[in-house]
Amino acid sequence: MYYLVYPFMYLISLLPFPVLYGISNFFAYLLNHVIKYRKDIVLDNLKIAFPGKTEEERKKIAAQFYQYFADSFIETVKFLSISKKQMLKRTSGTYEVINTLLSEGKSINLLCGHQFNWEYANLLYSSELKVPFVTVYLPVKNKVFNKIMFKIRTRFNAILVSPAEFGSKLHHVFNSQHALVLAADQSPATPKSGYWINFFNRPTSFLIGPEKSAVRKKAAVVFVGFKRVKRGYYHFESVLLTADASQTDKRGQLTCLYRDALQKAISDDPANYLWSHRRFKFEWQPEYGNVLG
């Protein structure tokens, strides 16, 4: 099946961007108005995050989200054939903080959120950084599309590792200088297993793994925020959270710093976030402990 699907998707990727964005417009309309893909979840999330906005304002953000969502899918298909020159023309990033840390011999944990388009960020940073670039990713359940996504994400030398493999693979990489990228806004598998932190003024469970990993390795931690400059063009901003995670004073402090940076990035462009996932699916209970921040 892979050898049928891949050539078809590759041929689609050869279409010029204006044609691909025409296809995206059609799919965005279907997702928003016909299929209504997770629309209740999208609107509920926006109501929690932006209670001060009117219903009409939130619906407008939702419509823009569906456009960004569709664009992200179409752009990912384009990555099957896009040249490095073309990719670099459409992306920019700040590297001063990262380059300084690398020149000091530090390994870096790059924390990001599910902003669009994270696939562009993966290609840009994996092509530009001069150390092994490791991405923790969730495999796609469909084996054919998982193989295609793996091919896309490793085009410019990224090293992919699944959460299940994280503890047992790549010791040869992690024992030397490297950059590890984590989308740290995934919800924990169970509410008890996370840090409970206020996110958009609501107690929300955050993964503890990114913080614990950085502290254990004494890694520098950098937040990477995504900005959509215009359609098909992105800027990625690197913000230092700490030069040595082991020096943070208390449990959850680093995760709170990440929360602050992510919340600001989302607030700057509310539609540019994956509102269709259940970020607020757990309700805080007293037995989970104190809300950290």
ABEGO torsion letter per residue (X at the ends): XAAAAAAAAAAAAABBAAAAAAAAAAAAAAAAAAAGBGAAAAAAAAAAABAABBAAAAAAAAAAAAAAAAAAAAAAAAAAABBAAAAAAABBBBAAAAAAAAAAGBBBBBBBBBBOBAAAAAAAAAAABABBBBBBBBBBABAAAAAAAAAAAAAAGBBBBBAAAAAABGAAAAABBBBBBBBAABBBABAAABBBBBBGGBBBBBBAAAAAAAAAAGBBBBBBBBBBABBGBBBBBBBBABABAAABABBGAAAAAAAAAAAAAAAABAABBBAABBAAABBBBAAAEBBAX
